[in-house]
Amino acid sequence: MKKNLLVMMAVLAMGMVGCSQAPAMEAPAEDTAVSEEVKSTENKEVATTLIIEHDLGKTEVEINPENVVVFDYGILDSLDYMGVEITGVPQSSSMPEHLSKFDGSEYANAGSLKEVDLEAVYEMQPDLIIISGRQSDYYEELSKIAPTIFMGIDNENYLESFKENMIVLGQIFEKEEFVTEELAKIEESVATLNEAVTATGANALITLVNDGSVSAYGQVSRFGIIHNTFGFIPADENIEVSTHGQNVSFEYVLEVNPDYLFVVDRGAATGGESTAAALLDNELIHATNASVNDHIVYLNAGIWYTASGGFTSTNMMIDEISAALK
């Protein structure tokens, strides 16, 4: 589980005779901290670094680092949305379409989402490396190359952890005002969507299709935002909590009989063959309420499976679920 972010500003006057530490100002959160160190000029203090406490440690980071390597596509999405220049990314067939420019030769290839090319990253001479869950085992090695921070998403509390990540990015790259404005827009969109979903009283089942198998995902999962934030009632409240979901049969789907069936095609997300529509084209699925009422929704797999947690991806997720209600 991802820790909640704590944003704590501790201003230190460096190199000033007779100056004392200013009091810290704390935001009402608990775990991950951001502290700011400053240097003095003739008449004012200018921030130079941040101390960021995250799930894997505590890291001192330059403000506005120039060479940034990003391993999480959601964070890459957000930094691109903010207009931040990126040096290196994991280039692979799973790169979402809206981030396809990062597959170009003008960006250095840092490996894949699960296999970091440490030598390539070293050669990039990064000032900051950002990782998430898929690269957590590489944290120690990457930290030897450059300051490395972990920015994952809490599946049980997507919106709050997303907002906390964006606030930290805003501090690192001095985009606080922009982040505040964009988060306000997203909160408004979420409130509107939640109201519309709640009014239907509909339940939903979320599934992921991988080759010939189907897995179901519940509230405590990478797709839990559909229940926890957008407001769909779980069609089954007892789905096994697992990174890879609960393996289920077509008979199970009919027994649960959801009002909405949301489908993520893993093959489409990872550059493989798209098989979900063909696999679910059978009598058992056709007999569900979701099929009868034309409520089988094939989600943008690249967004939901590989790039959640970004500004663009979160807006696209909201738009997709909103469109499903019409």
C-alpha positions as CSV (number, residue, x, y, z in Angstrom):
1,M,0.0,0.0,0.0
2,K,1.3,3.4,-0.9
3,K,1.9,5.8,2.0
4,N,-0.1,9.0,2.2
5,L,1.9,12.1,1.2
6,L,2.8,14.6,3.8
7,V,3.9,18.0,2.5
8,M,6.0,19.8,5.1
9,M,7.9,23.0,4.2
10,A,11.0,23.5,6.4
11,V,12.8,26.7,5.4
12,L,16.5,26.7,6.3
13,A,18.6,29.9,6.0
14,M,22.0,28.7,4.8
15,G,25.2,30.7,5.3
16,M,23.5,33.5,7.2
17,V,25.2,34.6,10.5
18,G,22.8,34.7,13.4
19,C,19.8,33.3,11.5
20,S,17.7,30.5,13.0
21,Q,15.5,27.9,11.5
22,A,12.0,29.0,10.6
23,P,9.1,27.0,11.9
24,A,7.8,24.2,9.8
25,M,4.3,24.4,8.2
26,E,2.5,21.0,8.0
27,A,-0.3,19.9,5.8
28,P,-2.9,17.5,7.3
29,A,-1.4,14.2,6.0
30,E,0.8,11.6,7.5
31,D,3.7,9.8,5.9
32,T,5.6,11.2,2.9
33,A,7.3,14.5,3.5
34,V,8.7,17.2,1.4
35,S,11.2,19.7,3.0
36,E,12.7,22.7,1.3
37,E,16.3,23.9,1.7
38,V,17.2,27.4,0.6
39,K,20.2,29.6,0.0
40,S,20.2,33.3,0.7
41,T,20.6,36.1,-1.8
42,E,21.1,39.8,-1.0
43,N,17.5,40.4,0.0
44,K,15.7,37.1,-0.2
45,E,16.0,33.3,0.2
46,V,15.8,31.1,-2.8
47,A,14.9,27.4,-2.6
48,T,17.5,25.0,-4.0
49,T,16.5,21.5,-3.0
50,L,13.7,19.5,-1.5
51,I,13.9,16.6,0.9
52,I,11.2,14.1,-0.2
53,E,10.2,11.2,2.1
54,H,8.5,8.4,0.1
55,D,7.7,4.8,0.5
56,L,11.2,3.6,-0.2
57,G,13.2,6.2,1.6
58,K,14.2,9.8,1.9
59,T,15.7,11.7,-1.1
60,E,17.2,15.1,-1.6
61,V,16.1,16.5,-4.9
62,E,17.1,19.6,-6.9
63,I,14.3,22.0,-7.6
64,N,13.8,22.1,-11.4
65,P,16.2,19.3,-12.2
66,E,17.3,19.4,-15.9
67,N,17.9,15.7,-16.7
68,V,14.9,13.7,-15.6
69,V,14.4,9.9,-16.2
70,V,10.9,8.6,-15.6
71,F,9.8,5.0,-15.4
72,D,6.2,5.4,-14.6
73,Y,3.9,6.2,-17.6
74,G,1.4,8.0,-15.4
75,I,4.1,10.4,-14.0
76,L,5.5,10.8,-17.5
77,D,1.9,11.7,-18.6
78,S,1.7,14.4,-15.9
79,L,5.1,15.9,-16.5
80,D,4.4,16.1,-20.2
81,Y,1.1,17.7,-19.4
82,M,2.9,20.3,-17.2
83,G,5.4,21.0,-20.0
84,V,8.4,19.5,-18.2
85,E,11.2,18.2,-20.5
86,I,12.2,14.6,-20.1
87,T,15.5,13.0,-20.8
88,G,14.9,9.2,-20.7
89,V,12.0,6.8,-20.5
90,P,11.4,3.0,-20.9
91,Q,10.6,2.7,-24.5
92,S,8.4,-0.4,-25.3
93,S,5.4,-1.7,-27.1
94,S,3.3,-0.9,-24.0
95,M,3.8,2.8,-24.5
96,P,0.3,4.4,-24.5
97,E,-0.7,6.1,-27.7
98,H,-1.0,9.5,-26.2
99,L,2.7,9.2,-25.1
100,S,3.9,7.8,-28.3
101,K,6.3,10.7,-29.0
102,F,8.5,9.4,-26.2
103,D,9.3,6.3,-28.3
104,G,11.2,8.7,-30.6
105,S,15.0,8.9,-31.0
106,E,15.1,12.3,-29.3
107,Y,14.5,10.5,-26.0
108,A,16.9,8.0,-24.4
109,N,15.7,4.5,-23.8
110,A,16.0,3.5,-20.2
111,G,14.9,-0.1,-20.7
112,S,11.4,-1.4,-20.0
113,L,8.8,-1.0,-17.3
114,K,10.0,-4.1,-15.5
115,E,13.7,-4.3,-16.6
116,V,15.7,-1.2,-16.0
117,D,18.8,-0.7,-18.2
118,L,21.1,0.6,-15.5
119,E,24.0,1.3,-17.8
120,A,21.9,3.3,-20.1
121,V,20.5,5.3,-17.2
122,Y,24.0,6.0,-15.9
123,E,25.0,7.3,-19.3
124,M,22.1,9.8,-19.2
125,Q,23.6,11.5,-16.1
126,P,20.2,12.2,-14.6
127,D,19.5,14.8,-12.0
128,L,16.3,12.9,-10.9
129,I,14.9,9.4,-11.4
130,I,11.2,8.7,-10.8
131,I,10.0,5.1,-10.3
132,S,6.9,3.3,-9.2
133,G,5.9,-0.3,-8.2
134,R,7.2,-2.1,-11.3
135,Q,10.8,-0.8,-10.7
136,S,10.9,-0.8,-6.9
137,D,13.4,-3.6,-6.8
138,Y,15.8,-1.3,-8.7
139,Y,15.6,1.5,-6.1
140,E,18.9,0.9,-4.4
141,E,20.9,0.6,-7.7
142,L,19.2,3.6,-9.2
143,S,19.8,5.7,-6.1
144,K,23.5,5.1,-6.6
145,I,23.2,6.8,-10.0
146,A,21.0,9.8,-9.1
147,P,18.4,10.9,-6.6
148,T,15.5,8.5,-7.0
149,I,12.0,8.9,-5.7
150,F,9.1,6.4,-5.6
151,M,5.7,7.7,-6.8
152,G,3.1,5.0,-6.9
153,I,-0.6,5.0,-6.7
154,D,-2.6,3.7,-3.7
155,N,-5.2,1.4,-5.3
156,E,-7.6,1.8,-2.4
157,N,-7.5,5.6,-2.6
158,Y,-6.6,6.5,-6.2
159,L,-7.8,10.1,-6.2
160,E,-6.1,11.2,-3.0
161,S,-2.8,9.5,-3.8
162,F,-2.9,10.9,-7.4
163,K,-3.4,14.4,-6.0
164,E,-0.6,14.0,-3.5
165,N,1.8,12.9,-6.3
166,M,0.8,15.9,-8.4
167,I,1.4,18.3,-5.6
168,V,4.9,16.9,-5.1
169,L,5.6,17.2,-8.8
170,G,4.4,20.8,-8.7
171,Q,6.8,21.6,-5.9
172,I,9.8,19.9,-7.6
173,F,9.2,21.7,-10.9
174,E,7.7,24.9,-9.5
175,K,4.3,24.3,-11.1
176,E,2.2,24.6,-8.0
177,E,-0.4,27.0,-9.3
178,F,-0.9,25.0,-12.5
179,V,-1.3,21.7,-10.5
180,T,-3.8,23.3,-8.1
181,E,-6.0,24.5,-11.0
182,E,-5.9,21.2,-12.8
183,L,-6.7,19.2,-9.7
184,A,-9.7,21.4,-9.1
185,K,-11.0,20.7,-12.6
186,I,-10.6,16.9,-12.0
187,E,-12.3,17.0,-8.6
188,E,-15.3,18.8,-10.2
189,S,-15.4,16.2,-13.0
190,V,-15.3,13.4,-10.5
191,A,-18.0,14.8,-8.4
192,T,-20.3,15.2,-11.5
193,L,-19.5,11.6,-12.6
194,N,-20.1,10.2,-9.1
195,E,-23.4,11.9,-8.9
196,A,-24.5,10.5,-12.2
197,V,-23.3,6.9,-11.4
198,T,-24.9,7.0,-8.0
199,A,-28.2,8.1,-9.5
200,T,-28.3,4.9,-11.6
201,G,-27.9,2.6,-8.7
202,A,-26.0,0.3,-11.0
203,N,-23.4,-2.3,-10.1
204,A,-20.4,-3.2,-12.1
205,L,-17.9,-6.0,-12.6
206,I,-14.3,-5.1,-13.8
207,T,-12.5,-7.7,-15.8
208,L,-9.1,-8.1,-17.5
209,V,-8.7,-10.4,-20.5
210,N,-5.3,-11.9,-21.1
211,D,-5.1,-14.3,-24.0
212,G,-7.8,-17.0,-23.2
213,S,-8.4,-16.1,-19.5
214,V,-10.6,-13.7,-17.7
215,S,-9.7,-12.1,-14.3
216,A,-12.0,-10.1,-12.1
217,Y,-10.9,-7.1,-10.0
218,G,-12.6,-5.6,-7.0
219,Q,-12.5,-2.4,-4.9
220,V,-8.9,-3.1,-3.7
221,S,-7.3,-3.3,-7.1
222,R,-5.7,-1.2,-9.8
223,F,-9.1,-0.6,-11.3
224,G,-10.8,0.1,-7.9
225,I,-11.4,3.7,-8.8
226,I,-14.5,2.6,-10.7
227,H,-16.1,1.6,-7.4
228,N,-14.3,3.7,-4.8
229,T,-14.3,7.1,-6.6
230,F,-16.7,6.9,-9.6
231,G,-19.5,5.2,-7.5
232,F,-20.4,1.9,-9.2
233,I,-21.6,-0.7,-6.7
234,P,-19.4,-3.9,-6.8
235,A,-21.3,-6.7,-8.5
236,D,-19.3,-9.0,-6.3
237,E,-18.0,-7.7,-3.0
238,N,-15.9,-10.8,-2.3
239,I,-13.4,-10.7,-5.2
240,E,-10.0,-12.0,-4.2
241,V,-7.5,-9.3,-3.6
242,S,-4.6,-10.0,-6.0
243,T,-2.2,-8.1,-8.2
244,H,-3.3,-10.3,-11.1
245,G,-7.0,-10.4,-10.1
246,Q,-9.2,-13.4,-9.5
247,N,-9.4,-15.9,-12.3
248,V,-13.0,-16.4,-13.2
249,S,-15.2,-18.3,-15.7
250,F,-17.9,-17.1,-18.1
251,E,-20.4,-18.9,-15.8
252,Y,-19.2,-16.8,-12.9
253,V,-19.8,-13.6,-14.9
254,L,-23.4,-14.7,-15.7
255,E,-24.0,-15.7,-12.1
256,V,-22.8,-12.3,-10.9
257,N,-24.8,-10.8,-13.7
258,P,-23.5,-7.2,-13.6
259,D,-25.3,-4.1,-14.9
260,Y,-22.1,-2.9,-16.4
261,L,-19.2,-5.1,-17.5
262,F,-15.9,-3.1,-17.8
263,V,-13.2,-4.9,-19.8
264,V,-9.5,-4.2,-20.0
265,D,-7.7,-6.1,-22.8
266,R,-4.1,-6.8,-21.6
267,G,-3.0,-7.8,-25.0
268,A,-3.9,-4.4,-26.4
269,A,-2.1,-2.7,-23.5
270,T,1.2,-4.5,-23.9
271,G,1.5,-4.5,-27.7
272,G,0.1,-8.0,-28.2
273,E,-3.0,-9.3,-29.9
274,S,-6.3,-7.8,-28.9
275,T,-8.5,-10.8,-27.9
276,A,-11.1,-9.5,-25.4
277,A,-14.0,-8.9,-27.8
278,A,-13.7,-12.3,-29.5
279,L,-13.3,-14.1,-26.2
280,L,-16.4,-12.5,-24.7
281,D,-18.6,-13.1,-27.7
282,N,-20.4,-16.1,-26.3
283,E,-23.9,-17.1,-25.1
284,L,-23.1,-16.9,-21.4
285,I,-21.8,-13.3,-21.7
286,H,-24.7,-12.4,-24.0
287,A,-27.2,-13.5,-21.4
288,T,-25.9,-10.9,-18.8
289,N,-27.7,-7.7,-18.0
290,A,-24.6,-5.8,-19.2
291,S,-24.8,-7.4,-22.6
292,V,-28.6,-7.2,-22.9
293,N,-28.5,-3.4,-22.1
294,D,-25.4,-2.7,-24.2
295,H,-23.3,-2.0,-21.2
296,I,-20.2,-4.0,-21.9
297,V,-17.6,-1.3,-22.0
298,Y,-14.1,-2.0,-23.5
299,L,-11.8,0.4,-21.7
300,N,-8.7,2.0,-23.2
301,A,-6.2,-0.6,-22.1
302,G,-3.1,1.5,-22.5
303,I,-4.6,4.1,-20.1
304,W,-6.0,1.8,-17.5
305,Y,-3.3,-0.8,-17.4
306,T,-0.1,1.1,-17.9
307,A,-0.6,4.8,-17.6
308,S,-3.0,5.5,-14.7
309,G,-2.0,8.2,-12.3
310,G,-1.4,10.9,-14.9
311,F,-3.3,14.2,-15.6
312,T,-4.3,13.1,-19.1
313,S,-4.9,9.5,-18.3
314,T,-7.1,10.4,-15.3
315,N,-9.2,12.8,-17.4
316,M,-9.5,10.1,-20.1
317,M,-10.7,7.6,-17.4
318,I,-13.3,10.0,-16.2
319,D,-14.4,10.6,-19.8
320,E,-14.7,6.9,-20.7
321,I,-16.8,6.1,-17.7
322,S,-19.0,9.2,-18.3
323,A,-19.5,8.1,-21.9
324,A,-20.6,4.6,-20.7
325,L,-23.6,6.1,-18.9
326,K,-25.0,7.7,-22.1
